[in-house]
Amino acid sequence: MSLSGINISVFVQGEMKHLFIINPAAKWVKGKEFAIKNGIISFFREYPDIKYDIYITEWSRDAVSYIKMYIDKNGKDSGETIRFHSIGGSGLLFEVLNGVMGFDNAEIASYPYGKSNNLIRYFGKKNMKLFTSLKNQVFSKTVLLDVVRCGNNYGICYGKSGLDSSANLLGDVWISKGMPITLSYVLAGVYNILCGKHGQRYDINIDGEEISCEIATIIMANAPCYAKSMSPAIHAHPDDGVLDVYFVKKAPKLKLLLNSLFYAYGIHHRISGILTHKRAKKIKLSSDETMCMSIDSEIFFGASMECEVIPKAVRFVLPDGIDMSKLPLIFNRPKEGLRGE
């Protein structure tokens, strides 16, 4: 973390408190959690008037309940803004988001310290280092981003079902055994196509339009990225008030294999006849078979799923130096998916 200081007068924006939540199991935190904690303490010695706390999580979903308890104790009725710093990857960001939803005075700062940092990748590879600066994350202003509600859970990147989710589940197992991230997910997808269930019948309602067909995979995206380098949802922006829905129809295994990387990396013009893209505010899925579902990399199982966009639902810290209207040209975006035109 960058520990260089700036004049405290820049910070005065009303009453605010900071809670730093550290996931000790995150890829770039593991073994360094106490060094990170000491770096935060050292930083705030220069700013004794700023209130802050630090919490190191102890188990999966620990941050959700801790944040709700923290809000009840410190901010629910005081009107004080609390900036929640998520020091980990996409999994911890999922927990922090689900902890703060419903608390109007919450802000979220996210650090790219996990095996995947799906939301931060949206802002461009050259800008990722700006999210590692403690100075930026404490003093920068926020922007309003949309949130995806999937049942009783909230995501900031996507909800998905089918082969994508199954590959997510299996790929995480292989990653935990030391296999490279992208290779794990690619091979997990190939394995599921060849040896697993590569399609099932879904009943889909997309803003009132009814669709019933055999589908291999479907994603309802608020942001374009997942895994370490994949970006299937090339039209998606997390502040445009809609979800970009992509689904691939069930097809012969060879056809799915030949098109799987085109799909994963957003090269949609190379996919013939089996990919559909729509934009919507609410999507409902159901199936007679159990669905493997994922919300920002968190896995769930069930017979139905409802996703809807909640526009401008969370205040997200955007480090100084990043202009949302002029993001770098990333992914294989078509013209309608570009910024700064």
C-alpha positions in Angstrom: 0.0 0.0 0.0 1.2 3.5 -0.7 1.7 5.3 2.6 2.4 8.8 1.3 0.3 11.5 2.9 -1.7 14.5 1.7 -3.0 17.5 3.5 -5.9 16.5 5.8 -7.9 19.6 4.7 -8.6 17.8 1.4 -10.5 15.1 3.4 -13.0 17.1 5.3 -16.3 16.1 3.8 -18.4 15.7 7.0 -18.4 12.9 9.6 -16.9 9.7 8.3 -15.5 6.5 9.7 -13.4 3.8 7.9 -13.7 0.0 8.5 -10.9 -2.0 6.9 -11.9 -5.6 6.3 -9.0 -8.0 5.4 -9.5 -11.5 4.0 -6.4 -13.4 5.2 -7.1 -16.1 2.6 -7.0 -13.8 -0.4 -4.2 -14.5 -2.9 -2.2 -11.4 -2.4 -3.0 -11.1 1.3 -2.1 -14.6 2.6 0.7 -14.4 5.1 0.8 -10.6 4.9 -2.4 -9.7 6.8 -0.6 -8.3 9.8 1.8 -6.4 7.7 -1.1 -4.8 5.9 -2.8 -4.1 9.2 0.4 -2.4 10.5 0.6 -0.4 7.3 -2.9 1.0 7.8 -2.1 1.9 11.5 1.1 3.6 10.4 -0.8 5.6 7.7 -3.4 7.0 10.1 -0.7 8.2 12.5 -0.5 11.1 10.2 -4.2 11.7 10.5 -5.2 11.3 14.1 -8.6 13.0 13.6 -9.8 10.2 11.2 -11.7 7.4 12.8 -11.0 3.9 11.6 -11.2 0.2 12.6 -9.6 -2.9 11.2 -11.1 -6.4 11.1 -9.5 -9.6 9.8 -12.2 -12.1 8.8 -12.2 -15.6 10.3 -14.5 -17.7 8.0 -16.5 -17.5 4.8 -19.3 -14.9 4.9 -17.9 -13.6 8.2 -17.8 -10.1 6.9 -21.6 -10.0 6.2 -22.6 -10.5 9.8 -19.7 -8.4 11.1 -20.6 -5.4 9.0 -24.3 -5.5 10.0 -23.2 -5.6 13.7 -20.8 -2.8 13.1 -23.4 -0.6 11.4 -25.9 -1.3 14.3 -23.2 -0.2 16.8 -21.6 2.7 15.0 -23.6 4.2 12.2 -27.3 3.1 11.8 -28.8 6.1 13.7 -25.9 8.5 13.8 -26.0 9.7 10.2 -22.3 9.1 10.0 -20.9 7.8 6.7 -18.9 4.6 6.9 -16.4 3.7 4.2 -15.9 0.0 4.1 -12.6 -1.1 2.6 -12.6 -4.6 1.1 -9.0 -5.9 1.1 -9.2 -9.1 -0.8 -10.8 -10.2 -4.1 -14.2 -10.7 -5.6 -15.4 -13.0 -2.8 -14.8 -10.5 -0.1 -16.3 -7.7 -2.2 -19.4 -9.9 -2.4 -19.5 -10.2 1.4 -19.0 -6.4 1.9 -21.7 -5.5 -0.6 -24.2 -7.9 1.0 -23.3 -6.5 4.4 -23.9 -2.8 3.5 -27.1 -3.1 1.4 -29.9 -1.2 3.0 -27.5 1.2 4.8 -27.7 4.5 3.0 -24.5 5.9 4.5 -22.2 3.2 3.3 -19.4 3.6 0.8 -17.2 0.7 -0.6 -13.5 0.8 -1.5 -12.1 -2.3 -3.1 -8.5 -3.5 -3.3 -7.4 -6.0 -6.1 -5.8 -8.5 -3.7 -7.7 -11.7 -4.7 -7.3 -14.4 -7.3 -9.9 -12.6 -9.3 -10.9 -8.9 -9.1 -13.8 -8.8 -11.5 -15.1 -5.3 -10.9 -11.8 -3.5 -10.7 -10.7 -5.0 -14.1 -13.5 -3.0 -15.7 -11.6 0.2 -15.0 -8.6 -1.0 -17.1 -5.4 -2.9 -16.4 -3.3 0.3 -16.3 -5.6 1.7 -13.6 -5.5 -1.3 -11.3 -2.5 -0.1 -9.3 -4.5 3.1 -8.4 -6.8 0.8 -6.3 -3.9 -0.5 -4.2 -3.1 3.0 -2.9 -4.3 3.5 0.6 -4.2 7.3 0.1 -6.5 7.0 -3.0 -8.9 4.7 -1.2 -9.2 6.9 1.9 -9.4 10.4 0.2 -10.9 9.9 -3.3 -14.6 10.6 -4.0 -17.2 8.0 -4.9 -19.3 7.2 -7.9 -22.8 5.5 -8.0 -22.8 2.0 -9.3 -25.7 -0.4 -10.1 -26.1 -3.6 -8.1 -27.6 -7.0 -9.2 -30.1 -8.5 -6.9 -30.3 -12.3 -7.3 -32.9 -13.6 -4.9 -31.8 -12.6 -1.4 -28.2 -11.9 -2.4 -26.6 -9.0 -4.1 -23.7 -8.9 -6.7 -22.0 -6.1 -8.4 -20.8 -8.0 -11.5 -23.2 -10.7 -12.5 -25.5 -13.6 -11.9 -25.1 -16.7 -14.1 -26.1 -20.3 -14.5 -25.1 -23.4 -16.5 -21.7 -24.3 -17.8 -20.1 -21.0 -16.6 -21.1 -21.7 -13.0 -20.2 -25.4 -13.1 -16.7 -24.4 -14.5 -16.5 -21.8 -11.7 -17.2 -24.5 -9.1 -14.7 -27.1 -10.5 -12.1 -24.5 -11.4 -12.0 -23.2 -7.8 -11.1 -26.7 -6.7 -8.2 -26.9 -9.1 -7.0 -23.4 -8.2 -6.9 -24.4 -4.6 -4.5 -27.2 -5.6 -2.1 -24.7 -7.3 -3.3 -24.7 -10.9 -3.2 -21.3 -12.7 -6.4 -19.4 -12.6 -7.3 -18.9 -16.2 -6.1 -22.4 -17.2 -8.3 -23.9 -14.4 -11.5 -22.3 -15.6 -10.8 -23.1 -19.2 -10.1 -26.7 -18.5 -13.0 -26.9 -16.2 -15.3 -25.7 -18.9 -13.8 -28.2 -21.4 -14.3 -31.0 -18.9 -17.9 -30.1 -18.2 -18.7 -29.9 -21.9 -17.1 -33.3 -22.6 -18.0 -35.2 -19.4 -20.7 -33.2 -17.5 -24.1 -31.8 -18.2 -23.6 -29.3 -21.1 -27.2 -28.1 -21.3 -30.7 -28.2 -19.7 -34.1 -26.7 -20.4 -34.8 -23.3 -18.9 -37.9 -21.2 -18.8 -36.7 -17.6 -19.0 -38.6 -14.3 -18.6 -36.7 -11.3 -19.8 -38.7 -8.2 -18.9 -41.9 -10.0 -19.7 -40.6 -11.8 -22.8 -41.0 -15.6 -22.4 -38.4 -17.9 -23.7 -38.2 -21.7 -23.3 -35.3 -23.6 -24.7 -32.3 -25.8 -24.0 -29.4 -23.7 -22.8 -25.7 -24.4 -22.2 -25.0 -21.2 -20.2 -26.5 -17.9 -19.3 -25.0 -14.7 -17.7 -26.8 -11.6 -16.5 -24.1 -9.0 -16.4 -23.7 -5.7 -14.7 -19.9 -5.6 -15.5 -18.0 -7.4 -18.3 -15.4 -9.5 -16.5 -14.9 -12.7 -14.6 -12.0 -15.0 -13.7 -8.5 -13.5 -14.2 -8.7 -12.4 -17.8 -12.1 -13.4 -19.3 -14.6 -10.8 -20.4 -17.8 -12.3 -22.0 -20.2 -9.4 -21.3 -18.5 -6.9 -23.6 -21.5 -4.5 -23.7 -21.9 -4.3 -19.9 -21.3 -1.1 -17.8 -21.9 -1.1 -14.0 -23.6 2.3 -14.1 -26.0 2.2 -17.1 -29.1 0.9 -15.3 -29.5 -2.3 -17.2 -28.2 -5.9 -17.3 -26.7 -7.4 -20.4 -28.0 -10.9 -20.8 -26.1 -13.5 -22.9 -27.2 -17.1 -23.3 -25.7 -19.9 -25.4 -28.1 -22.5 -26.6 -27.3 -26.2 -26.1 -25.4 -27.5 -29.1 -23.3 -30.5 -30.1 -20.2 -30.8 -27.8 -17.8 -30.1 -30.6 -19.6 -26.8 -31.5 -19.6 -25.7 -27.9 -15.9 -26.5 -27.6 -15.0 -24.6 -30.7 -17.0 -21.5 -29.5 -16.2 -21.6 -25.8 -13.1 -19.3 -25.9 -14.8 -16.9 -28.3 -17.6 -16.6 -25.8 -15.3 -16.3 -22.7 -13.3 -13.5 -24.4 -16.2 -11.6 -25.9 -15.4 -12.4 -29.6 -19.1 -12.7 -30.2 -19.0 -12.1 -34.0 -17.2 -15.4 -34.4 -20.1 -17.4 -32.7 -22.7 -18.5 -35.2 -26.3 -19.3 -34.4 -26.1 -20.2 -30.7 -25.5 -16.9 -28.9 -28.3 -14.5 -27.9 -27.7 -11.0 -26.4 -30.5 -9.0 -24.8 -30.6 -6.0 -22.4 -33.1 -6.1 -19.5 -33.9 -4.9 -16.0 -35.3 -8.1 -14.6 -34.7 -11.8 -15.6 -36.3 -14.9 -14.1 -34.9 -18.4 -14.7 -36.4 -21.7 -13.8 -35.8 -25.3 -14.7 -37.1 -28.8 -13.8 -33.5 -29.8 -13.0 -31.4 -28.3 -10.3 -29.5 -25.2 -11.6 -25.9 -24.5 -10.7 -25.8 -20.7 -10.2 -23.1 -18.2 -9.4 -23.4 -14.6 -8.1 -20.0 -12.8 -8.3 -18.2 -16.2 -8.1 -20.3 -17.4 -5.1 -22.0 -20.7 -5.9 -25.7 -21.6 -5.2 -28.0 -24.4 -6.2 -31.8 -24.2 -6.8 -34.7 -24.6 -9.2 -35.2 -20.9 -9.9 -33.4 -17.6 -9.9 -34.5 -14.0 -10.3 -32.1 -11.2 -11.1 -32.8 -7.5 -11.4 -30.7 -4.4 -11.6 -30.9 -1.8 -8.8 -29.6 1.4 -10.4 -27.2 3.6 -8.5 -27.5 1.4 -5.4 -24.0 1.7 -4.0 -21.3 4.4 -3.6 -18.0 3.0 -4.8 -14.6 4.7 -4.3 -13.1 5.7 -7.7 -9.4 6.6 -7.2 -8.4 10.0 -8.3 -7.0 9.9 -11.9 -9.7 7.6 -13.3 -12.4 9.2 -15.5 -15.4 7.0 -15.9 -16.3 8.6 -19.2 -12.9 7.9 -20.7 -11.9 4.5 -19.6 -9.2 2.7 -21.6 -10.3 0.6 -24.6 -10.5 -2.8 -23.1 -11.9 -6.2 -24.2 -13.3 -6.8 -27.7 -16.1 -4.2 -27.3 -18.4 -3.3 -30.2 -19.0 0.4 -30.8 -22.2 0.5 -28.7 -20.2 -0.8 -25.7 -17.5 1.9 -25.8 -17.0 4.8 -23.5 -15.9 8.3 -24.6 -17.3 8.2 -28.1 
